[in-house]
């Protein structure tokens, strides 16, 4: 029976209150909502590097710790020798999974394809983050990076999972990396399997094998966990988080930098009017959503992009004011007739798209629909896959796209906003454009003094709020559930780290 079939079968099982049993000695099975996209997912392409980093296969030159601090990882250190020159020194004695040495030239050879449009490892998003003019080796242990312009975020960028340290691939090691686990196989959208690298520099891993299986429906993953099919569920349904711990399971929860927000169609339809965007934002009761969709355990209302306590948040409250929402609709030219807002002679309707792989998304959309209905605005909801929803907003076929992103995956505030909201951003599917915002995001890269950078991103957040360039809803605390014998695991604020060599699963 395939993993996919087993998970589907598990969904039909009655809930059990018994503690789940370990699936296999020395093996950890993790259930997630997204799976590999190829039989050998190149860590550099798309977001493949997240899973290879999470499962301990690949490592990066720099890393982000659990307090969101930057630290040398495969690198021993980094120094800036000019505004556009960075020298990265590798640790001594590093080896790839196939036993070959990690050299400066090998790192250059791994990173170069990211900017090569003809290479399968090409990644326009990551290439833009790097903004490289060139790379060179100074001996075997020092890589010299030259950027096209000064970039204060560059050291943080080197923690991006897509910038993995890789050696030459082979049939035995198709992903030839440096981590505590070795890639063994992937089944697209179903399975990602790794085995222990017993020669890992920090010590032998605590698990023989890690299996990642895909359950796009969070409820299916929860049922599979209770049936003993999986040992750890990433993004366990918040509404069941307290109950499942009463069975003897472990609950792992911690604040993350993931924001649930609406991308707005700024190019066409009602949301192209910033007054209507602001009205929608004021109509949303974020505290009500957190209480209902997250059962009060999974997050906090968001008035701005970055969560409190992560260094970059501005003091912008999550405001709920239905009266102000209606006043803004009137200012936008809408007229209320018989309890319904009319715009240009027709009822004002807003089309919302989202996806179901994160349990809180559909109910958040439904609650938004109810809050809009309460002020006389009709909203329609379509729940599909992420790609279809993104295509719909990009094509102007929807007005709001509810999604969830980690806003500081590299610990730096600029990268995600450049992707989501800069006029030429690679994920600016709503086509928002603001010249001042573009200027500030560029300045953020060019400014090296922390307090000055903080001021820049404060102004960025004020523009986002004033223009409702995107509509933040809540910052989420990731809620994961594991079996009782799991140790050496905790929720990371960037969500890009899961398994270390110290992770173990006892009988």
C-alpha positions in Angstrom: 0.0 0.0 0.0 1.5 3.4 -1.0 2.0 6.2 1.5 -0.7 8.2 -0.3 -3.2 5.3 0.0 -2.4 4.7 3.6 -3.0 8.3 4.5 -6.3 8.3 2.6 -7.3 5.1 4.4 -6.4 6.6 7.7 -8.9 9.4 7.1 -11.7 6.8 7.2 -10.6 5.4 10.6 -12.5 6.3 13.8 -10.6 8.5 16.2 -8.6 6.7 18.8 -7.7 8.0 22.2 -4.7 5.7 22.6 -1.2 7.0 22.4 0.1 6.5 18.8 2.9 3.9 18.5 6.2 4.4 16.9 6.0 3.5 13.2 9.4 1.9 12.9 12.5 1.7 15.2 15.0 4.3 14.3 12.7 5.9 11.8 10.7 9.1 12.1 7.7 9.8 9.8 6.6 13.4 9.4 3.3 14.5 7.9 3.3 17.9 6.0 0.9 19.6 3.7 3.3 20.1 0.8 5.5 17.6 -0.9 8.5 17.3 -3.3 7.9 18.4 -6.9 10.3 15.9 -8.5 12.0 12.6 -8.0 15.3 14.5 -7.3 14.2 18.0 -6.2 17.1 20.3 -6.8 17.5 22.3 -3.6 18.3 25.5 -5.5 15.1 25.5 -7.6 11.7 26.9 -6.4 11.4 26.2 -2.6 12.9 22.7 -2.8 15.7 23.8 -0.5 13.2 24.2 2.4 12.5 20.5 2.6 16.1 19.4 2.1 17.1 21.9 4.9 14.3 20.8 7.1 15.2 17.2 6.8 18.9 17.7 7.5 20.1 16.9 4.0 21.5 20.3 3.0 23.2 23.1 4.9 23.9 26.7 4.1 26.9 28.9 4.6 25.1 30.9 7.3 22.2 29.9 9.6 19.5 31.4 11.8 19.2 30.2 15.4 16.1 29.8 17.5 16.4 33.4 18.7 16.6 34.7 15.1 20.3 35.4 15.3 22.6 34.9 12.4 25.5 32.5 12.9 28.2 30.8 10.7 27.0 27.3 9.8 29.1 25.6 7.1 31.1 28.9 7.0 33.5 29.6 9.8 33.0 33.3 9.4 32.1 36.2 7.1 33.7 39.6 6.7 33.0 42.6 4.5 36.1 44.0 2.8 34.4 46.7 0.7 30.8 47.9 0.3 30.2 45.2 -2.4 32.7 42.5 -1.4 32.2 39.7 1.2 34.8 37.1 2.1 33.4 33.8 3.5 35.7 31.4 5.1 34.8 27.7 5.2 35.2 25.4 8.2 38.2 23.1 8.1 37.8 19.4 7.1 34.3 19.6 5.7 33.2 16.7 3.5 30.2 16.1 1.2 28.1 13.0 1.6 30.3 11.2 -1.0 33.4 11.9 1.0 34.8 14.5 -1.3 36.2 17.8 0.3 34.1 20.9 0.5 36.2 23.6 -1.2 35.6 27.2 -2.1 35.3 26.3 -5.8 32.8 23.6 -5.0 30.6 26.2 -3.3 31.0 28.5 -6.3 30.0 25.7 -8.6 26.9 25.0 -6.5 25.7 28.6 -6.3 26.4 29.7 -9.9 23.5 27.7 -11.5 21.0 29.7 -9.4 21.6 32.7 -11.8 21.7 30.5 -14.9 18.4 30.5 -16.7 19.3 27.4 -18.7 20.1 25.3 -15.6 17.5 23.2 -13.7 18.7 24.8 -10.5 17.9 28.3 -11.7 15.9 30.4 -9.1 15.1 34.0 -10.1 13.9 34.8 -6.6 17.1 33.7 -4.9 19.3 35.2 -7.7 17.6 38.6 -7.0 18.4 38.2 -3.3 22.0 37.5 -4.0 22.4 40.1 -6.7 25.9 38.8 -7.6 28.3 40.4 -9.9 30.8 37.6 -9.5 32.4 34.9 -7.3 36.0 33.8 -6.9 38.0 31.4 -4.8 40.9 32.6 -2.6 42.5 29.3 -2.0 40.5 26.3 -1.0 38.7 27.8 2.0 37.7 31.3 1.1 34.9 32.4 -1.3 34.9 36.0 -2.4 31.4 37.3 -3.3 31.0 40.5 -5.3 27.6 42.1 -5.4 26.3 44.5 -8.0 25.5 47.1 -5.3 25.9 47.4 -1.5 23.6 44.9 0.2 23.2 45.0 4.0 21.1 41.8 3.8 23.8 39.7 2.1 25.1 37.8 5.2 21.4 37.0 6.1 20.7 35.9 2.5 23.4 33.2 2.8 21.0 31.4 5.2 18.4 31.0 2.5 17.8 27.3 2.1 18.0 27.5 -1.7 21.6 28.6 -1.4 22.7 25.1 -0.4 26.3 23.9 -0.2 26.3 21.1 -2.8 28.9 18.9 -4.4 28.9 17.2 -7.7 25.9 14.8 -7.9 26.1 11.1 -8.8 23.8 8.2 -9.0 24.5 7.3 -5.4 24.3 10.9 -4.2 21.9 12.8 -6.4 21.8 15.5 -3.8 25.4 15.6 -2.6 25.3 17.8 0.5 26.9 18.2 3.9 24.0 17.6 6.4 23.4 14.9 9.0 21.1 13.1 6.6 21.5 11.8 3.0 18.8 12.1 0.4 17.6 8.7 -0.8 14.4 9.1 -2.7 11.3 11.3 -3.5 7.9 10.5 -4.9 6.4 13.8 -6.2 3.7 15.1 -3.9 3.9 12.0 -1.8 7.2 11.1 -0.1 10.7 12.5 0.7 13.0 10.0 2.4 16.5 10.5 3.9 18.9 8.2 5.8 21.6 9.0 8.4 25.0 10.3 7.5 27.0 8.4 10.1 30.1 10.5 9.2 28.5 13.8 10.1 31.0 16.3 11.5 28.9 17.0 14.7 28.2 13.4 15.5 26.1 10.5 14.3 22.4 11.3 13.8 19.9 9.9 16.3 17.7 8.5 13.6 18.4 5.9 10.9 15.8 7.3 8.6 13.4 10.2 8.2 10.3 9.9 6.0 8.2 12.9 5.0 4.7 12.0 3.8 2.2 14.4 2.3 -1.4 15.0 3.5 -2.8 18.1 1.8 -5.8 18.0 4.2 -4.7 18.7 7.8 -7.6 16.6 9.1 -6.3 13.6 7.2 -2.8 14.2 8.8 -4.4 14.4 12.3 -6.3 11.1 11.7 -3.1 9.4 10.4 -1.3 10.5 13.6 -3.9 9.0 15.9 -3.8 5.8 13.8 -0.1 5.5 14.4 0.8 6.1 10.8 3.0 9.1 11.5 5.1 10.3 14.4 5.1 14.1 13.9 2.6 16.4 12.2 3.7 19.8 11.1 0.8 22.4 11.3 -1.5 20.2 13.3 -5.1 21.6 13.3 -5.2 24.3 16.0 -8.8 23.5 16.9 -7.7 20.0 18.1 -4.3 20.9 19.5 -5.4 20.8 23.2 -7.4 17.6 23.0 -4.7 15.6 21.2 -2.2 16.3 24.1 -4.7 14.7 26.5 -4.0 11.4 24.7 -0.3 11.5 25.8 1.0 13.1 22.6 3.5 16.0 22.7 2.4 19.4 21.6 5.1 21.7 20.1 4.1 25.3 19.7 6.1 28.5 19.4 5.6 31.9 17.7 6.9 32.1 14.2 7.4 34.8 11.6 4.6 33.4 9.4 1.9 35.9 8.5 -1.6 35.1 7.3 -2.6 37.9 5.0 -4.6 38.9 1.9 -2.8 39.7 -1.3 -5.0 42.4 -3.0 -5.8 42.7 -6.6 -4.5 46.3 -6.9 -4.7 46.3 -10.7 -8.4 45.8 -11.4 -11.8 45.4 -9.7 -12.9 47.0 -6.4 -9.7 46.3 -4.6 -7.8 48.5 -7.0 -9.2 51.4 -5.0 -7.2 51.9 -1.8 -10.2 53.2 0.1 -12.0 49.9 -0.5 -8.9 48.0 0.5 -8.8 50.0 3.8 -12.5 49.4 4.3 -12.1 45.7 4.0 -9.2 45.8 6.5 -11.2 47.7 9.1 -14.2 45.3 8.6 -12.1 42.3 9.8 -12.3 41.3 13.4 -8.8 39.8 13.8 -9.2 38.9 17.4 -12.4 37.0 16.5 -10.6 35.1 13.8 -7.8 34.1 16.2 -10.3 32.9 18.8 -12.4 30.9 16.3 -10.0 29.7 13.6 -7.1 29.1 15.9 -8.9 28.2 19.1 -7.0 31.0 20.8 -3.8 28.9 20.8 -2.3 29.5 17.4 -1.6 33.2 16.9 -2.0 36.9 17.6 -3.9 39.6 15.5 -1.6 41.4 13.0 -1.7 45.1 12.3 1.6 44.9 10.4 3.9 42.6 8.5 6.4 41.5 11.2 5.5 39.9 14.5 6.3 41.6 17.8 9.5 40.4 19.4 11.2 39.6 16.1 13.0 42.9 15.9 11.3 44.7 12.9 7.7 45.2 13.9 6.2 48.7 13.8 3.6 49.9 16.3 0.6 49.6 14.0 -2.5 48.2 15.8 -4.8 45.5 14.4 -7.8 47.8 14.1 -11.4 46.6 13.9 -13.9 49.4 13.2 -16.9 48.5 11.1 -18.2 52.1 11.2 -15.0 53.4 9.8 -15.1 50.7 7.1 -18.5 51.9 6.0 -17.4 55.5 6.0 -14.5 54.5 3.7 -16.8 52.7 1.3 -18.9 55.9 1.1 -15.8 57.9 0.5 -14.9 55.5 -2.3 -18.2 56.4 -4.0 -20.3 53.3 -2.9 -23.9 53.8 -1.9 -25.8 51.7 0.6 -29.2 50.6 -0.5 -31.4 48.3 1.5 -28.5 47.1 3.6 -26.3 46.4 0.6 -23.4 48.5 -0.7 -23.7 49.4 -4.4 -20.8 50.5 -6.5 -21.3 51.8 -10.0 -24.9 50.7 -9.9 -24.2 47.1 -9.0 -23.8 45.3 -5.6 -20.3 45.4 -4.3 -18.9 41.9 -4.4 -15.5 40.7 -3.5 -14.1 37.3 -4.7 -11.8 35.6 -2.2 -9.5 32.7 -3.2 -7.4 30.5 -0.8 -6.2 27.0 -0.4 -6.8 24.2 2.2 -3.4 22.8 3.0 -3.2 25.0 6.1 -6.1 24.3 8.4 -6.8 27.9 9.4 -7.1 29.3 5.9 -10.6 28.3 4.8 -12.2 29.3 8.2 -10.4 32.6 8.1 -11.8 33.3 4.7 -15.3 32.3 5.9 -15.1 34.6 8.9 -13.9 37.4 6.7 -16.9 36.7 4.5 -19.2 37.0 7.6 -17.6 40.2 8.7 -18.0 41.8 5.3 -21.6 40.6 5.1 -22.2 42.3 8.5 -21.5 45.7 6.9 -23.4 44.9 3.7 -20.7 43.6 1.3 -21.0 40.2 -0.3 -17.9 38.0 -0.5 -17.6 34.8 -2.5 -15.0 32.2 -1.6 -13.1 29.7 -3.7 -10.9 27.1 -2.0 -8.4 25.4 -4.3 -4.7 24.8 -4.6 -2.1 27.5 -3.9 -1.1 27.7 -7.6 -4.6 28.1 -8.9 -5.4 30.8 -6.3 -2.2 32.7 -7.2 -3.0 32.4 -10.9 -6.5 33.7 -10.2 -5.3 36.9 -8.5 -2.6 37.4 -11.1 -5.1 37.2 -13.9 -7.5 39.6 -12.2 -10.1 36.8 -11.7 -10.2 37.4 -7.9 -10.0 40.3 -5.6 -8.3 38.9 -2.5 -5.9 35.9 -2.1 -5.6 34.6 1.5 -2.2 33.0 2.0 0.5 32.4 4.6 4.2 33.4 4.3 7.1 33.5 6.7 8.0 37.2 6.5 11.6 36.9 7.6 12.8 33.5 6.4 16.4 34.7 6.3 16.0 36.8 9.5 16.1 40.0 7.4 13.0 42.2 6.8 13.5 43.1 3.1 13.5 40.0 1.1 9.9 38.9 1.4 8.5 42.5 0.9 10.7 42.9 -2.2 9.2 39.7 -3.5 5.6 40.4 -2.6 5.2 44.2 -3.0 8.0 45.7 -5.1 6.7 46.7 -8.5 8.9 44.0 -10.1 8.6 41.5 -7.3 8.6 37.9 -8.4 5.5 37.1 -6.3 3.7 40.4 -6.7 0.6 38.6 -8.1 -1.7 41.5 -7.1 0.4 44.0 -9.2 0.7 46.5 -6.4 3.0 49.4 -7.3 4.2 52.3 -5.2 7.2 54.3 -6.2 8.1 55.4 -2.6 7.8 51.8 -1.4 10.2 50.7 -4.2 12.7 53.4 -3.2 12.6 52.4 0.5 13.0 48.7 -0.2 16.1 49.6 -2.3 17.4 51.9 0.5 17.0 49.0 3.0 19.5 47.0 1.1 21.9 49.9 0.8 21.8 50.8 4.5 24.1 49.0 6.9 23.4 50.8 10.2 20.7 48.9 12.1 18.7 51.8 13.6 18.7 53.5 10.2 17.5 50.3 8.6 14.8 50.0 11.3 13.5 53.4 10.4 13.3 52.5 6.8 11.3 49.4 7.4 9.1 51.3 9.8 8.2 53.7 7.0 7.7 50.7 4.7 5.1 49.3 7.1 3.3 52.6 7.4 2.9 52.8 3.6 1.6 49.2 3.5 -0.9 50.1 6.2 -2.0 53.4 4.6 -2.4 51.8 1.2 -3.6 48.4 2.4 -1.0 47.1 0.0 -1.6 43.8 1.6 -4.1 43.1 4.5 -2.4 41.3 7.5 -4.7 39.1 9.5 -2.7 37.3 12.2 0.8 36.1 13.0 0.7 32.4 13.7 2.3 30.2 16.3 3.1 26.9 14.6 1.3 24.0 16.3 2.9 20.6 15.7 2.2 17.3 17.4 4.6 14.4 18.0 4.7 11.1 19.7 5.9 10.9 23.3 9.3 9.5 22.6 10.4 12.3 20.3 13.3 14.4 21.6 15.7 17.0 20.2 13.0 18.8 18.2 11.5 22.3 18.6 9.6 24.8 16.4 11.9 27.2 14.6 10.7 30.7 14.0 11.5 30.6 10.3 10.0 27.1 9.9 12.9 26.1 7.7 14.6 23.8 10.3 13.1 20.6 11.6 15.6 17.8 12.1 19.1 18.0 13.6 21.7 15.2 14.3 20.4 15.4 17.9 16.8 14.5 17.1 15.8 11.1 18.4 12.8 8.9 18.7 12.7 6.5 21.7 10.5 3.4 22.0 
